[in-house]
Amino acid sequence: MSTAPLPTRLVFLSDLSTISTGEKVRFLGCVTKYSTVTGRITLQHAYPSPLSTQHSCPTAAVDVNLLLSTLKNTDTQVGEWVNVIGYVQGFVDDGDTKEKMKWRPGAAADAGAGLKSAEKVRQQARIMGVQAVMFWSARGVRLSEYEQVVEMRKKTDTGGEGSDM
């Protein structure tokens, strides 16, 4: 039995919803909210660009409770780009589902569409949870270059498997 750590898979934040719970990932995101009460940082990265107004920006809720003693206050400021290595925890409720349903473009037109439409909106409003084991600033990152590199790496990975980081 090996005691080596699990390999880390470099992904886009938008890929998190397709990754199995418990898998170790590395991704980049922009801080949109930080709760000192829950120890959760909300990150977003609009890549790939949403194809329509009905798709919300990919979002992750990153639990940083294990890292509170090493977090820098600049890493938790809204607008800061950060790198995360952590374990996917699955979907979590972001607490804003009702607001997103209320303000989503086209919501009035969908009002008569029934339960299927409401469930679709709930799924779009849910965000992925990640338990962070490393968290650091991505200050100075060239976002377009980062996106190109991750795309190239995804294409070269065999069978969709990640690589060691």
PASE-356286 format. One record per residue: residue in three letters; y, z, x of N, C-alpha, C in turn. Coordinates in nm, 3 decimals, m for minus. Example, Ala and Ser with C-alpha at 12.3 -4.5 7.8 and 13.67 -1.06 7.14 Angstrom:
<recs>
REC  res     n.py     n.pz     n.px    ca.py    ca.pz    ca.px     c.py     c.pz     c.px
REC  ala   m0.569    0.780    1.319   m0.450    0.780    1.230   m0.330    0.780    1.320
REC  ser   m0.225    0.708    1.285   m0.106    0.714    1.367    0.003    0.787    1.290
</recs>
This chain:
<recs>
REC  res     n.py     n.pz     n.px    ca.py    ca.pz    ca.px     c.py     c.pz     c.px
REC  met   m0.118    0.000    0.084    0.000    0.000    0.000    0.124    0.000    0.089
REC  ser    0.213   m0.095    0.063    0.333   m0.109    0.144    0.444   m0.018    0.095
REC  thr    0.520    0.035    0.190    0.635    0.118    0.154    0.766    0.044    0.176
REC  ala    0.757   m0.085    0.205    0.878   m0.166    0.226    0.954   m0.180    0.095
REC  pro    1.087   m0.184    0.103    1.165   m0.201   m0.020    1.141   m0.338   m0.083
REC  leu    1.161   m0.346   m0.214    1.147   m0.473   m0.283    1.251   m0.572   m0.233
REC  pro    1.217   m0.702   m0.230    1.316   m0.801   m0.190    1.427   m0.809   m0.295
REC  thr    1.543   m0.847   m0.252    1.658   m0.861   m0.341    1.678   m1.007   m0.373
REC  arg    1.702   m1.036   m0.500    1.722   m1.173   m0.545    1.870   m1.197   m0.568
REC  leu    1.929   m1.295   m0.499    2.070   m1.331   m0.516    2.083   m1.415   m0.642
REC  val    2.165   m1.366   m0.736    2.180   m1.432   m0.865    2.326   m1.432   m0.909
REC  phe    2.354   m1.511   m1.010    2.483   m1.502   m1.078    2.473   m1.392   m1.182
REC  leu    2.584   m1.330   m1.214    2.586   m1.229   m1.318    2.531   m1.288   m1.449
REC  ser    2.558   m1.414   m1.476    2.510   m1.480   m1.598    2.358   m1.494   m1.601
REC  asp    2.291   m1.482   m1.486    2.145   m1.493   m1.479    2.075   m1.362   m1.516
REC  leu    2.147   m1.252   m1.520    2.084   m1.121   m1.540    2.000   m1.114   m1.666
REC  ser    2.044   m1.180   m1.773    1.970   m1.173   m1.900    1.834   m1.242   m1.892
REC  thr    1.810   m1.322   m1.790    1.681   m1.392   m1.775    1.589   m1.323   m1.676
REC  ile    1.632   m1.212   m1.621    1.556   m1.144   m1.517    1.484   m1.022   m1.575
REC  ser    1.364   m1.000   m1.529    1.282   m0.890   m1.580    1.341   m0.754   m1.547
REC  thr    1.324   m0.661   m1.639    1.365   m0.523   m1.616    1.295   m0.469   m1.493
REC  gly    1.369   m0.400   m1.408    1.313   m0.343   m1.287    1.325   m0.431   m1.164
REC  glu    1.363   m0.557   m1.182    1.377   m0.647   m1.067    1.505   m0.613   m0.992
REC  lys    1.499   m0.623   m0.859    1.612   m0.592   m0.772    1.695   m0.718   m0.752
REC  val    1.826   m0.708   m0.775    1.915   m0.823   m0.769    2.041   m0.791   m0.688
REC  arg    2.106   m0.899   m0.645    2.239   m0.889   m0.584    2.327   m0.989   m0.656
REC  phe    2.447   m0.947   m0.695    2.539   m1.037   m0.763    2.683   m0.993   m0.740
REC  leu    2.775   m1.079   m0.779    2.918   m1.057   m0.764    2.981   m1.050   m0.903
REC  gly    3.079   m0.962   m0.919    3.149   m0.953   m1.047    3.288   m0.896   m1.030
REC  cys    3.368   m0.915   m1.133    3.505   m0.864   m1.135    3.512   m0.742   m1.227
REC  val    3.568   m0.633   m1.178    3.578   m0.510   m1.256    3.671   m0.533   m1.375
REC  thr    3.620   m0.504   m1.496    3.703   m0.513   m1.616    3.724   m0.376   m1.680
REC  lys    3.638   m0.279   m1.643    3.651   m0.146   m1.700    3.572   m0.047   m1.616
REC  tyr    3.620    0.076   m1.605    3.547    0.182   m1.536    3.559    0.309   m1.617
REC  ser    3.445    0.368   m1.651    3.443    0.494   m1.725    3.398    0.605   m1.632
REC  thr    3.489    0.699   m1.606    3.453    0.814   m1.522    3.361    0.908   m1.599
REC  val    3.360    0.900   m1.731    3.275    0.986   m1.814    3.129    0.944   m1.801
REC  thr    3.102    0.812   m1.808    2.964    0.763   m1.804    2.921    0.720   m1.664
REC  gly    3.017    0.700   m1.574    2.984    0.649   m1.441    2.940    0.503   m1.448
REC  arg    2.997    0.431   m1.541    2.960    0.291   m1.563    3.081    0.200   m1.538
REC  ile    3.058    0.097   m1.458    3.160   m0.004   m1.431    3.119   m0.132   m1.500
REC  thr    3.210   m0.190   m1.576    3.183   m0.316   m1.645    3.236   m0.430   m1.560
REC  leu    3.148   m0.526   m1.533    3.182   m0.642   m1.451    3.165   m0.771   m1.531
REC  gln    3.246   m0.870   m1.498    3.233   m1.002   m1.557    3.249   m1.108   m1.449
REC  his    3.188   m1.224   m1.475    3.204   m1.340   m1.388    3.180   m1.462   m1.476
REC  ala    3.284   m1.536   m1.504    3.277   m1.651   m1.596    3.219   m1.772   m1.524
REC  tyr    3.095   m1.761   m1.481    3.028   m1.874   m1.418    2.886   m1.880   m1.469
REC  pro    2.836   m1.990   m1.515    2.916   m2.111   m1.536    3.017   m2.089   m1.648
REC  ser    3.120   m2.169   m1.652    3.223   m2.154   m1.754    3.160   m2.163   m1.892
REC  pro    3.201   m2.074   m1.984    3.147   m2.082   m2.120    3.171   m2.221   m2.177
REC  leu    3.067   m2.276   m2.241    3.076   m2.412   m2.294    3.159   m2.420   m2.421
REC  ser    3.169   m2.308   m2.492    3.247   m2.307   m2.615    3.303   m2.167   m2.636
REC  thr    3.389   m2.154   m2.732    3.450   m2.024   m2.760    3.350   m1.928   m2.822
REC  gln    3.233   m1.976   m2.865    3.134   m1.888   m2.926    3.051   m1.814   m2.820
REC  his    3.062   m1.853   m2.695    2.990   m1.785   m2.589    3.086   m1.691   m2.517
REC  ser    3.050   m1.564   m2.511    3.138   m1.469   m2.443    3.112   m1.473   m2.293
REC  cys    3.203   m1.420   m2.218    3.190   m1.415   m2.073    3.073   m1.326   m2.034
REC  pro    2.986   m1.371   m1.943    2.873   m1.287   m1.900    2.923   m1.153   m1.847
REC  thr    2.858   m1.045   m1.892    2.903   m0.910   m1.862    2.787   m0.823   m1.819
REC  ala    2.813   m0.734   m1.725    2.712   m0.637   m1.682    2.774   m0.497   m1.683
REC  ala    2.694   m0.401   m1.725    2.735   m0.260   m1.719    2.659   m0.199   m1.602
REC  val    2.731   m0.166   m1.496    2.669   m0.119   m1.373    2.681    0.033   m1.364
REC  asp    2.567    0.100   m1.362    2.563    0.246   m1.350    2.579    0.280   m1.202
REC  val    2.688    0.348   m1.168    2.717    0.383   m1.028    2.704    0.533   m1.003
REC  asn    2.640    0.607   m1.093    2.628    0.752   m1.078    2.562    0.792   m0.946
REC  leu    2.469    0.713   m0.897    2.402    0.745   m0.771    2.493    0.726   m0.650
REC  leu    2.605    0.657   m0.670    2.693    0.620   m0.559    2.830    0.686   m0.566
REC  leu    2.849    0.780   m0.655    2.983    0.837   m0.677    3.044    0.894   m0.550
REC  ser    2.963    0.950   m0.462    3.019    1.011   m0.340    3.065    0.907   m0.238
REC  thr    3.021    0.782   m0.254    3.059    0.678   m0.157    3.154    0.573   m0.216
REC  leu    3.179    0.577   m0.346    3.268    0.479   m0.407    3.411    0.500   m0.360
REC  lys    3.478    0.388   m0.336    3.620    0.394   m0.302    3.699    0.366   m0.430
REC  asn    3.812    0.432   m0.445    3.890    0.413   m0.567    3.934    0.268   m0.584
REC  thr    3.952    0.195   m0.476    3.992    0.054   m0.487    3.879   m0.032   m0.544
REC  asp    3.753    0.011   m0.524    3.639   m0.065   m0.575    3.623   m0.056   m0.726
REC  thr    3.690    0.040   m0.788    3.676    0.059   m0.932    3.799    0.012   m1.010
REC  gln    3.894   m0.045   m0.942    4.017   m0.091   m1.009    3.992   m0.222   m1.083
REC  val    4.050   m0.232   m1.203    4.037   m0.354   m1.281    4.094   m0.471   m1.201
REC  gly    4.016   m0.580   m1.197    4.056   m0.699   m1.123    3.993   m0.709   m0.986
REC  glu    3.931   m0.603   m0.939    3.867   m0.603   m0.806    3.732   m0.676   m0.814
REC  trp    3.707   m0.765   m0.720    3.577   m0.833   m0.710    3.486   m0.748   m0.622
REC  val    3.363   m0.728   m0.668    3.269   m0.642   m0.597    3.130   m0.705   m0.590
REC  asn    3.055   m0.664   m0.487    2.915   m0.700   m0.472    2.831   m0.584   m0.522
REC  val    2.718   m0.616   m0.584    2.628   m0.513   m0.635    2.486   m0.548   m0.594
REC  ile    2.413   m0.449   m0.546    2.268   m0.458   m0.533    2.213   m0.348   m0.623
REC  gly    2.120   m0.385   m0.710    2.067   m0.286   m0.801    1.947   m0.338   m0.878
REC  tyr    1.901   m0.254   m0.970    1.782   m0.284   m1.050    1.822   m0.314   m1.194
REC  val    1.773   m0.426   m1.247    1.804   m0.465   m1.385    1.741   m0.364   m1.480
REC  gln    1.822   m0.317   m1.575    1.775   m0.219   m1.673    1.757   m0.277   m1.812
REC  gly    1.796   m0.400   m1.834    1.785   m0.461   m1.966    1.917   m0.455   m2.041
REC  phe    1.913   m0.494   m2.170    2.034   m0.496   m2.252    2.080   m0.355   m2.284
REC  val    2.210   m0.337   m2.286    2.272   m0.211   m2.327    2.380   m0.244   m2.429
REC  asp    2.412   m0.148   m2.514    2.519   m0.167   m2.612    2.651   m0.141   m2.542
REC  asp    2.744   m0.235   m2.555    2.873   m0.219   m2.488    2.974   m0.141   m2.570
REC  gly    2.940   m0.104   m2.691    3.030   m0.024   m2.774    3.138   m0.106   m2.843
REC  asp    3.152   m0.234   m2.810    3.257   m0.317   m2.869    3.200   m0.427   m2.960
REC  thr    3.073   m0.416   m2.997    3.008   m0.522   m3.074    3.083   m0.552   m3.203
REC  lys    3.124   m0.448   m3.277    3.195   m0.473   m3.403    3.325   m0.547   m3.380
REC  glu    3.399   m0.510   m3.275    3.524   m0.579   m3.246    3.499   m0.724   m3.210
REC  lys    3.395   m0.750   m3.132    3.366   m0.888   m3.094    3.326   m0.969   m3.215
REC  met    3.253   m0.906   m3.308    3.215   m0.976   m3.430    3.339   m1.005   m3.514
REC  lys    3.431   m0.910   m3.519    3.551   m0.923   m3.600    3.644   m1.032   m3.547
REC  trp    3.662   m1.037   m3.416    3.761   m1.126   m3.356    3.705   m1.256   m3.302
REC  arg    3.575   m1.276   m3.307    3.516   m1.398   m3.253    3.569   m1.520   m3.328
REC  pro    3.613   m1.624   m3.256    3.660   m1.745   m3.323    3.551   m1.801   m3.415
REC  gly    3.589   m1.838   m3.535    3.494   m1.895   m3.630    3.419   m1.791   m3.710
REC  ala    3.450   m1.663   m3.693    3.377   m1.558   m3.765    3.394   m1.572   m3.915
REC  ala    3.512   m1.610   m3.960    3.535   m1.625   m4.103    3.450   m1.738   m4.159
REC  ala    3.436   m1.847   m4.084    3.355   m1.960   m4.129    3.207   m1.924   m4.135
REC  asp    3.166   m1.829   m4.051    3.026   m1.789   m4.048    2.994   m1.679   m4.148
REC  ala    3.094   m1.627   m4.218    3.074   m1.512   m4.304    2.962   m1.534   m4.405
REC  gly    2.949   m1.654   m4.457    2.845   m1.680   m4.555    2.714   m1.725   m4.494
REC  ala    2.706   m1.730   m4.363    2.587   m1.783   m4.297    2.471   m1.686   m4.296
REC  gly    2.495   m1.561   m4.332    2.385   m1.467   m4.347    2.353   m1.387   m4.222
REC  leu    2.239   m1.321   m4.227    2.196   m1.227   m4.125    2.172   m1.293   m3.990
REC  lys    2.120   m1.414   m3.989    2.092   m1.481   m3.862    2.217   m1.494   m3.778
REC  ser    2.328   m1.531   m3.839    2.454   m1.546   m3.768    2.501   m1.412   m3.713
REC  ala    2.494   m1.307   m3.793    2.536   m1.174   m3.748    2.451   m1.126   m3.632
REC  glu    2.321   m1.151   m3.636    2.233   m1.110   m3.527    2.264   m1.188   m3.400
REC  lys    2.295   m1.316   m3.414    2.331   m1.398   m3.298    2.456   m1.343   m3.230
REC  val    2.555   m1.302   m3.309    2.677   m1.245   m3.253    2.646   m1.114   m3.183
REC  arg    2.560   m1.031   m3.242    2.523   m0.904   m3.178    2.458   m0.929   m3.042
REC  gln    2.370   m1.029   m3.035    2.304   m1.059   m2.909    2.403   m1.108   m2.805
REC  gln    2.501   m1.190   m2.847    2.602   m1.239   m2.753    2.691   m1.127   m2.703
REC  ala    2.711   m1.022   m2.786    2.800   m0.911   m2.750    2.731   m0.810   m2.660
REC  arg    2.597   m0.812   m2.654    2.525   m0.717   m2.570    2.540   m0.755   m2.424
REC  ile    2.533   m0.654   m2.340    2.549   m0.678   m2.198    2.431   m0.621   m2.122
REC  met    2.411   m0.672   m2.001    2.298   m0.628   m1.920    2.334   m0.502   m1.842
REC  gly    2.241   m0.411   m1.837    2.258   m0.290   m1.758    2.194   m0.306   m1.621
REC  val    2.260   m0.251   m1.519    2.208   m0.255   m1.383    2.230   m0.117   m1.320
REC  gln    2.126   m0.061   m1.258    2.139    0.063   m1.183    2.172    0.026   m1.039
REC  ala    2.294    0.055   m0.996    2.338    0.016   m0.862    2.280    0.107   m0.755
REC  val    2.236    0.046   m0.644    2.196    0.121   m0.526    2.291    0.092   m0.410
REC  met    2.365   m0.017   m0.420    2.473   m0.049   m0.325    2.585   m0.115   m0.404
REC  phe    2.708   m0.086   m0.364    2.825   m0.136   m0.435    2.940   m0.140   m0.335
REC  trp    2.997   m0.260   m0.312    3.105   m0.270   m0.214    3.201   m0.383   m0.251
REC  ser    3.321   m0.375   m0.197    3.426   m0.471   m0.226    3.389   m0.610   m0.175
REC  ala    3.430   m0.710   m0.253    3.414   m0.850   m0.213    3.552   m0.908   m0.183
REC  arg    3.643   m0.821   m0.146    3.780   m0.861   m0.117    3.780   m0.977   m0.017
REC  gly    3.857   m1.079   m0.047    3.867   m1.193    0.042    3.761   m1.300    0.017
REC  val    3.672   m1.279   m0.080    3.570   m1.378   m0.107    3.635   m1.504   m0.164
REC  arg    3.586   m1.617   m0.121    3.630   m1.745   m0.177    3.533   m1.778   m0.290
REC  leu    3.577   m1.752   m0.411    3.490   m1.757   m0.527    3.421   m1.892   m0.544
REC  ser    3.494   m2.002   m0.530    3.432   m2.133   m0.549    3.326   m2.161   m0.443
REC  glu    3.350   m2.118   m0.320    3.249   m2.135   m0.214    3.127   m2.048   m0.241
REC  tyr    3.148   m1.924   m0.285    3.038   m1.834   m0.319    2.951   m1.897   m0.428
REC  glu    3.015   m1.952   m0.532    2.940   m2.013   m0.642    2.858   m2.132   m0.594
REC  gln    2.915   m2.213   m0.505    2.842   m2.328   m0.451    2.721   m2.282   m0.369
REC  val    2.739   m2.178   m0.288    2.630   m2.128   m0.204    2.517   m2.073   m0.290
REC  val    2.551   m1.996   m0.392    2.447   m1.939   m0.479    2.374   m2.051   m0.553
REC  glu    2.447   m2.152   m0.599    2.383   m2.267   m0.666    2.285   m2.336   m0.571
REC  met    2.329   m2.361   m0.448    2.241   m2.427   m0.350    2.118   m2.341   m0.322
REC  arg    2.138   m2.212   m0.311    2.026   m2.121   m0.282    1.927   m2.119   m0.397
REC  lys    1.978   m2.120   m0.519    1.890   m2.123   m0.636    1.804   m2.249   m0.637
REC  lys    1.866   m2.361   m0.596    1.793   m2.488   m0.595    1.686   m2.491   m0.487
REC  thr    1.708   m2.422   m0.375    1.612   m2.426   m0.265    1.503   m2.320   m0.278
REC  asp    1.527   m2.218   m0.360    1.423   m2.116   m0.380    1.302   m2.180   m0.444
REC  thr    1.187   m2.154   m0.390    1.065   m2.213   m0.442    1.012   m2.128   m0.557
REC  gly    0.984   m2.195   m0.667    0.928   m2.127   m0.783    1.020   m2.024   m0.845
REC  gly    1.151   m2.030   m0.816    1.245   m1.935   m0.875    1.241   m1.798   m0.812
REC  glu    1.162   m1.781   m0.705    1.154   m1.650   m0.639    1.277   m1.627   m0.555
REC  gly    1.320   m1.504   m0.548    1.436   m1.466   m0.466    1.396   m1.456   m0.321
REC  ser    1.491   m1.422   m0.241    1.464   m1.405   m0.099    1.510   m1.269   m0.055
REC  asp    1.462   m1.227    0.060    1.500   m1.096    0.113    1.647   m1.096    0.150
REC  met    1.712   m0.988    0.122    1.852   m0.971    0.158    1.863   m0.857    0.253
</recs>
